[in-house]
Amino acid sequence: MGEKVKLLIVEDEMIIAAHISLQLSEMGYEVTGIVPRGEEALVHVKENPPDIILLDINLKGELDGIETARQMQRTRNIPVIYLTANADDAHFNKAKDTHPYGFIAKPFKKLDLQRAIELTVSQISCRDGGNIAVDSQKDETFILSDCIFVRHLNSMVKVSIKDILYIEAERNYCRIFSNSKEYLVVMTLKEMDSKLPSRHFLRVHRSYIVNISQVKEVATSHIVLGRKAIPISKSLKEELLKRLQTI
């Protein structure tokens, strides 16, 4: 099943935090928590790590947002987007040392938030992927070693690679079938094949790529994944059987 991208909000003005949380939910993201202090954020990140943190620079308490990011980065590499009502050069330069993925000045619009998150998702892909993402403006599909970010309705959804059954060509599109959902992606099957991790996937037909670990049955001229029978040639069947033995 596709997971929603998870965000933690670290903001001590609770009315603002609640408003951000509502906007994120409307965009289709999951909010893992709203915390007002840096110390609480560090505990939350250990227990329930998000994909992205929205972090107010001017937190009250012993740790401001920048120091919170520094301490977190000693053990985890979670992308940070700073929120600030004070966008002066001194704050910006200090914050820059923690390598944030975005910097949003308050008050901000919903579109500013949405764009900052989507740019961060694309940068995560480029950072993490040996299998690098394609041009984000073209198709907004990002492929990492263990998951794919795809646009579904109005948000980016994280689809775990282990949950994908197969991918079917549909003209200049691909349809990704997971255990519970399907996603239409603006990318040809050839492009998809070149970007997916080859240890998990094999193109068995001009119209199909399969997740090797999801193959239930290998018959004479087809294979079965979930309830779907997919045709396979003799030469590719031999390749598949070799790969199945090495899993």
Long-range contacts (C-beta under 8 A, 24 or more apart in sequence): 1-160, 1-163, 1-178, 1-179, 1-180, 1-181, 2-150, 2-152, 2-157, 2-158, 2-159, 2-160, 2-163, 2-178, 2-181, 2-183, 3-30, 3-147, 3-157, 3-158, 3-159, 3-160, 4-28, 4-29, 4-30, 4-155, 4-157, 4-158, 5-29, 5-30, 5-51, 5-52, 5-117, 5-121, 5-149, 5-155, 5-156, 5-157, 5-158, 6-30, 6-31, 6-32, 6-50, 6-51, 6-52, 7-31, 7-32, 7-50, 7-51, 7-52, 7-53, 7-54, 7-117, 8-32, 8-33, 8-35, 8-41, 8-44, 8-45, 8-48, 8-50, 8-52, 8-53, 8-54, 9-33, 9-34, 9-35, 9-54, 10-35, 10-36, 10-37, 10-38, 10-40, 10-41, 10-53, 10-54, 10-55, 10-56, 10-59, 10-65, 10-68, 11-36, 11-54, 11-56, 11-59, 11-83, 12-36, 12-37, 12-56, 12-59, 12-60, 12-61, 13-56, 16-106, 20-54, 20-83, 20-113, 23-110, 23-113, 24-113, 26-110, 27-110, 27-113, 27-114, 27-117, 27-154, 27-155, 28-152, 28-153, 28-154, 28-155, 28-157, 29-117, 29-155, 36-60, 36-61, 37-61, 37-63, 38-62, 38-63, 38-64, 38-65, 38-67, 38-68, 38-71, 39-63, 41-68, 41-72, 42-68, 42-71, 42-72, 45-72, 45-76, 45-78, 46-75, 49-76, 49-78, 50-78, 51-78, 51-79, 51-124, 51-158, 52-78, 52-79, 52-80, 52-81, 52-101, 52-117, 52-120, 52-121, 52-124, 53-78, 53-79, 53-80, 53-81, 54-81, 54-83, 55-80, 55-81, 55-82, 55-83, 56-82, 56-83, 56-84, 57-82, 57-83, 57-84, 57-86, 57-91, 57-95, 58-84, 58-85, 58-86, 65-95, 66-94, 66-95, 66-97, 66-98, 69-95, 69-98, 69-100, 70-98, 73-98, 79-120, 79-123, 79-124, 81-116, 81-117, 81-120, 83-108, 117-156, 118-156, 121-149, 121-156, 124-149, 125-149, 130-197, 131-195, 131-196, 131-197, 132-195, 133-195, 134-187, 134-191, 134-195, 138-186, 139-185, 139-186, 139-187, 140-186, 141-185, 141-186, 141-187, 143-195, 143-196, 145-197, 148-176, 150-176, 150-183, 150-185, 152-183, 157-183, 159-183, 161-197, 161-200, 161-211, 162-211, 162-213, 164-211, 164-214, 165-210, 165-211, 165-214, 165-225, 165-226, 165-228, 166-208, 166-209, 166-210, 166-211, 166-214, 166-225, 166-228, 166-230, 167-192, 167-196, 167-201, 167-208, 167-209, 167-210, 168-207, 168-208, 169-206, 169-207, 169-208, 177-226, 177-228, 179-226, 202-236, 202-239, 202-240, 202-243, 203-236, 204-230, 204-231, 204-232, 204-233, 204-236, 204-237, 204-240, 205-230, 205-231, 205-232, 205-233, 205-236, 210-240, 212-240, 212-243, 212-244, 212-247, 213-247, 215-240, 215-244, 218-244
